[in-house]
Amino acid sequence: MVTVIIPTLNEAENIVSVVHFAQADALVSEVIVVDDKSTDNTVALAKQAGAKVITSTKLGKGASMKDGVLCAQNEIVLFLDGDIDPYPHFTIPLLAQPIVQNEVDFVKSSFNRNAGRVTELVAKPLLSIFFPVLMRFSQPLSGMIACKKALLEQIDFRDDYGVDIGILIDMHLMHVRMKEVEIGYIENKSKPWHALGEMSKEVAQTIILKAASSKNAHYNLEELLVMNEIRSQMEFALTENMPENKKLILFDMDNTLLKGRFIDAFAEKYGAKKEIMDIRATETDPIIVTKKIAILLKGKSLGDLIQIADQIAVVDDAADVMKELKNRGYLIGIVSDSFDCITNHIKNKLGLHFSLGNELEFSKSICTGEVKIPSFWFSRKNSLCRHAVCKTNAMIAILEKHQIKRENSIAVGDSLNDMCMIKEAGMGVAFCSKDELVNHHADIVIQETKFEELLKVAK
């Protein structure tokens, strides 16, 4: 029998149908959903659907895949993506039967759709150089595979976009019997443009590292230069030929996107008002404040925290305005000194591109009380203000990552924590702010709790 493993990260939309699809096949006796700390209700839905759910021990798809393999009870494991609905009817038998019948030990899927951009621009050119025998696989980056568990236990899984090509190369280097099967038509989500540069880099690194460590006969400096040229051409295409990556708008979360503050709502529910007020009254260092507040969350589940966030109303026209800003080509994100589990949840709720927050630590979905302050908050040589920790530093990091000019950025916030960002962005917007200094430094002051005014200036 076969164990189906489904690595997930915020796949609430399709996870139930994928679990039911796996359960319906006669070959499958176990379905494991390995969750990578989703901030939506993926876990609850997967459990309700009857899957065995485990939380990945480490962030990244590769770690989730490895954890699933180690927990699998069967000797044949099959991986499905959690974001596809519907799957072609015979997907599981097409992948699993060649192994069940001892024809091969590893099966990789291909499917009817246009080949991905990273596959054509990066993976295939590099495979043709370093592993030409693998060119027979039409979709080397496909994540839908089946394999004998014992073989997967012998390899290291990369935690980034290189995990799938890394498995294929490892199987080749181990001289495993393998084949590719056509499973039919799949409506697979394309990666957003801003993820393609990172994906191409990680896929390229995986292929190069595998070639180097295996003492590949084709591995030489000249081919590395070819790889660099391929990557540079792809990055050029992404940054020069796509207008949507040239404008940025950043939103504070508390009292801006939300009609309230997450930590205040938490304090109200769990009787922590006095502790929060004492921290704010006695501490001025924002890092210490964040760490002390995180301790108050210890023992609360991710579900507890998400439930609190969902009880805070979002600004009424936020979803509609965000949709229109995306149509106008803006990269939209949240920059908040709250916790990333909450900022990610609000990002997903509003369909934004990214969120930046402090990284609250969980163990088996229970908050440990520990928090990591990401490096993008901290002062650096090109910082625009004298604060050691500032949202402006995060803004600079995003602008640099996506090669956006500062004059093409908009920052929206309400408090003194947002003032530097509002002051230094191409356009600063004070949103329902009660602070005179914030209003003074803003280019635009919005006093009504609506974002429609933004559409007049965000062209």
Solvent accessible surface area in square Angstrom, and as a share of the most:
residue,aa,sasa,rsa
1,M,126,0.56
2,V,0,0.00
3,T,0,0.00
4,V,0,0.00
5,I,0,0.00
6,I,0,0.00
7,P,20,0.12
8,T,5,0.03
9,L,93,0.46
10,N,41,0.21
11,E,32,0.14
12,A,24,0.18
13,E,144,0.65
14,N,18,0.09
15,I,0,0.00
16,V,48,0.28
17,S,42,0.27
18,V,2,0.01
19,V,0,0.00
20,H,90,0.40
21,F,42,0.18
22,A,0,0.00
23,Q,73,0.32
24,A,87,0.68
25,D,28,0.15
26,A,96,0.75
27,L,34,0.17
28,V,15,0.09
29,S,68,0.44
30,E,26,0.12
31,V,12,0.07
32,I,0,0.00
33,V,0,0.00
34,V,0,0.00
35,D,3,0.02
36,D,15,0.08
37,K,66,0.28
38,S,2,0.01
39,T,6,0.04
40,D,39,0.20
41,N,80,0.41
42,T,0,0.00
43,V,39,0.22
44,A,45,0.35
45,L,41,0.20
46,A,0,0.00
47,K,122,0.52
48,Q,144,0.64
49,A,12,0.10
50,G,54,0.52
51,A,11,0.08
52,K,89,0.38
53,V,28,0.16
54,I,34,0.17
55,T,36,0.21
56,S,5,0.03
57,T,118,0.68
58,K,121,0.51
59,L,112,0.56
60,G,14,0.14
61,K,66,0.28
62,G,0,0.00
63,A,13,0.10
64,S,0,0.00
65,M,0,0.00
66,K,48,0.20
67,D,18,0.10
68,G,0,0.00
69,V,0,0.00
70,L,104,0.52
71,C,43,0.26
72,A,3,0.02
73,Q,134,0.60
74,N,25,0.13
75,E,119,0.54
76,I,22,0.11
77,V,0,0.00
78,L,0,0.00
79,F,2,0.01
80,L,1,0.00
81,D,29,0.15
82,G,4,0.04
83,D,31,0.16
84,I,1,0.01
85,D,75,0.39
86,P,102,0.64
87,Y,16,0.06
88,P,25,0.16
89,H,142,0.63
90,F,130,0.54
91,T,0,0.00
92,I,1,0.00
93,P,31,0.19
94,L,71,0.35
95,L,0,0.00
96,A,0,0.00
97,Q,60,0.27
98,P,11,0.07
99,I,6,0.03
100,V,69,0.40
101,Q,123,0.55
102,N,90,0.46
103,E,91,0.41
104,V,13,0.07
105,D,19,0.10
106,F,0,0.00
107,V,0,0.00
108,K,1,0.00
109,S,0,0.00
110,S,9,0.06
111,F,17,0.07
112,N,80,0.41
113,R,74,0.27
114,N,132,0.68
115,A,43,0.33
116,G,25,0.24
117,R,93,0.34
118,V,4,0.02
119,T,10,0.06
120,E,79,0.35
121,L,84,0.42
122,V,0,0.00
123,A,0,0.00
124,K,42,0.18
125,P,38,0.24
126,L,0,0.00
127,L,1,0.00
128,S,53,0.34
129,I,32,0.16
130,F,1,0.00
131,F,5,0.02
132,P,63,0.39
133,V,79,0.46
134,L,1,0.00
135,M,77,0.35
136,R,138,0.50
137,F,1,0.01
138,S,52,0.34
139,Q,20,0.09
140,P,0,0.00
141,L,25,0.13
142,S,8,0.05
143,G,7,0.07
144,M,1,0.00
145,I,1,0.01
146,A,0,0.00
147,C,0,0.00
148,K,64,0.27
149,K,29,0.12
150,A,53,0.41
151,L,29,0.15
152,L,0,0.00
153,E,79,0.35
154,Q,123,0.55
155,I,9,0.05
156,D,124,0.64
157,F,23,0.10
158,R,63,0.23
159,D,51,0.27
160,D,40,0.20
161,Y,69,0.26
162,G,0,0.00
163,V,2,0.01
164,D,15,0.08
165,I,0,0.00
166,G,4,0.03
167,I,3,0.02
168,L,0,0.00
169,I,0,0.00
170,D,18,0.09
171,M,0,0.00
172,H,50,0.22
173,L,63,0.32
174,M,63,0.28
175,H,166,0.74
176,V,20,0.11
177,R,105,0.38
178,M,20,0.09
179,K,57,0.24
180,E,42,0.19
181,V,17,0.10
182,E,90,0.40
183,I,7,0.04
184,G,20,0.19
185,Y,132,0.50
186,I,1,0.01
187,E,113,0.51
188,N,39,0.20
189,K,116,0.49
190,S,73,0.47
191,K,82,0.35
192,P,67,0.42
193,W,31,0.11
194,H,38,0.17
195,A,13,0.10
196,L,4,0.02
197,G,20,0.20
198,E,79,0.35
199,M,27,0.12
200,S,0,0.00
201,K,86,0.37
202,E,25,0.11
203,V,0,0.00
204,A,0,0.00
205,Q,69,0.31
206,T,0,0.00
207,I,0,0.00
208,I,16,0.08
209,L,98,0.49
210,K,33,0.14
211,A,0,0.00
212,A,38,0.30
213,S,90,0.58
214,S,40,0.26
215,K,186,0.79
216,N,26,0.14
217,A,103,0.80
218,H,88,0.39
219,Y,79,0.30
220,N,67,0.34
221,L,127,0.63
222,E,123,0.55
223,E,40,0.18
224,L,38,0.19
225,L,108,0.54
226,V,58,0.33
227,M,22,0.10
228,N,74,0.38
229,E,92,0.41
230,I,31,0.16
231,R,52,0.19
232,S,52,0.33
233,Q,103,0.46
234,M,6,0.03
235,E,59,0.26
236,F,115,0.48
237,A,36,0.28
238,L,15,0.08
239,T,21,0.12
240,E,97,0.44
241,N,100,0.51
242,M,48,0.21
243,P,106,0.66
244,E,55,0.25
245,N,2,0.01
246,K,68,0.29
247,K,50,0.21
248,L,0,0.00
249,I,0,0.00
250,L,1,0.00
251,F,0,0.00
252,D,8,0.04
253,M,0,0.00
254,D,9,0.05
255,N,61,0.31
256,T,0,0.00
257,L,0,0.00
258,L,0,0.00
259,K,92,0.39
260,G,18,0.18
261,R,77,0.28
262,F,1,0.00
263,I,13,0.06
264,D,54,0.28
265,A,29,0.23
266,F,2,0.01
267,A,3,0.02
268,E,110,0.49
269,K,95,0.40
270,Y,78,0.30
271,G,61,0.59
272,A,10,0.07
273,K,110,0.47
274,K,144,0.61
275,E,78,0.35
276,I,3,0.01
277,M,129,0.58
278,D,63,0.33
279,I,17,0.09
280,R,100,0.37
281,A,87,0.67
282,T,103,0.60
283,E,38,0.17
284,T,137,0.80
285,D,59,0.31
286,P,72,0.45
287,I,41,0.21
288,I,69,0.35
289,V,30,0.17
290,T,15,0.09
291,K,90,0.38
292,K,80,0.34
293,I,16,0.08
294,A,0,0.00
295,I,106,0.54
296,L,47,0.23
297,L,0,0.00
298,K,131,0.55
299,G,48,0.46
300,K,45,0.19
301,S,29,0.19
302,L,23,0.11
303,G,48,0.46
304,D,44,0.23
305,L,0,0.00
306,I,19,0.10
307,Q,94,0.42
308,I,2,0.01
309,A,0,0.00
310,D,69,0.36
311,Q,123,0.54
312,I,15,0.07
313,A,57,0.44
314,V,30,0.17
315,V,3,0.02
316,D,112,0.58
317,D,26,0.14
318,A,0,0.00
319,A,56,0.43
320,D,105,0.55
321,V,5,0.03
322,M,0,0.00
323,K,136,0.58
324,E,57,0.26
325,L,0,0.00
326,K,83,0.35
327,N,107,0.55
328,R,74,0.27
329,G,11,0.10
330,Y,13,0.05
331,L,0,0.00
332,I,0,0.00
333,G,0,0.00
334,I,0,0.00
335,V,0,0.00
336,S,0,0.00
337,D,58,0.30
338,S,12,0.08
339,F,7,0.03
340,D,34,0.17
341,C,7,0.04
342,I,0,0.00
343,T,0,0.00
344,N,42,0.22
345,H,19,0.08
346,I,0,0.00
347,K,39,0.16
348,N,55,0.28
349,K,91,0.39
350,L,18,0.09
351,G,32,0.31
352,L,14,0.07
353,H,48,0.22
354,F,28,0.12
355,S,19,0.12
356,L,25,0.13
357,G,4,0.04
358,N,5,0.02
359,E,66,0.29
360,L,12,0.06
361,E,81,0.36
362,F,18,0.07
363,S,62,0.40
364,K,172,0.73
365,S,36,0.23
366,I,72,0.37
367,C,3,0.02
368,T,35,0.20
369,G,5,0.05
370,E,108,0.48
371,V,13,0.07
372,K,126,0.54
373,I,24,0.12
374,P,6,0.04
375,S,89,0.58
376,F,40,0.17
377,W,8,0.03
378,F,70,0.29
379,S,60,0.39
380,R,78,0.29
381,K,212,0.90
382,N,66,0.34
383,S,26,0.17
384,L,56,0.28
385,C,30,0.18
386,R,240,0.88
387,H,99,0.44
388,A,71,0.55
389,V,36,0.21
390,C,12,0.07
391,K,11,0.05
392,T,0,0.00
393,N,0,0.00
394,A,0,0.00
395,M,0,0.00
396,I,11,0.06
397,A,28,0.22
398,I,14,0.07
399,L,11,0.06
400,E,100,0.45
401,K,130,0.55
402,H,14,0.06
403,Q,105,0.47
404,I,9,0.05
405,K,133,0.56
406,R,96,0.35
407,E,121,0.54
408,N,57,0.29
409,S,1,0.01
410,I,9,0.05
411,A,0,0.00
412,V,0,0.00
413,G,0,0.00
414,D,20,0.10
415,S,34,0.22
416,L,100,0.50
417,N,87,0.45
418,D,0,0.00
419,M,32,0.14
420,C,15,0.09
421,M,0,0.00
422,I,0,0.00
423,K,110,0.46
424,E,38,0.17
425,A,9,0.07
426,G,39,0.37
427,M,52,0.23
428,G,0,0.00
429,V,0,0.00
430,A,0,0.00
431,F,2,0.01
432,C,41,0.25
433,S,17,0.11
434,K,203,0.86
435,D,38,0.20
436,E,149,0.67
437,L,86,0.43
438,V,0,0.00
439,N,43,0.22
440,H,138,0.62
441,H,58,0.26
442,A,15,0.12
443,D,96,0.50
444,I,43,0.22
445,V,62,0.36
446,I,5,0.03
447,Q,155,0.69
448,E,105,0.47
449,T,58,0.34
450,K,80,0.34
451,F,0,0.00
452,E,89,0.40
453,E,74,0.33
454,L,1,0.00
455,L,39,0.20
456,K,128,0.54
457,V,48,0.28
458,A,0,0.00
459,K,151,0.64
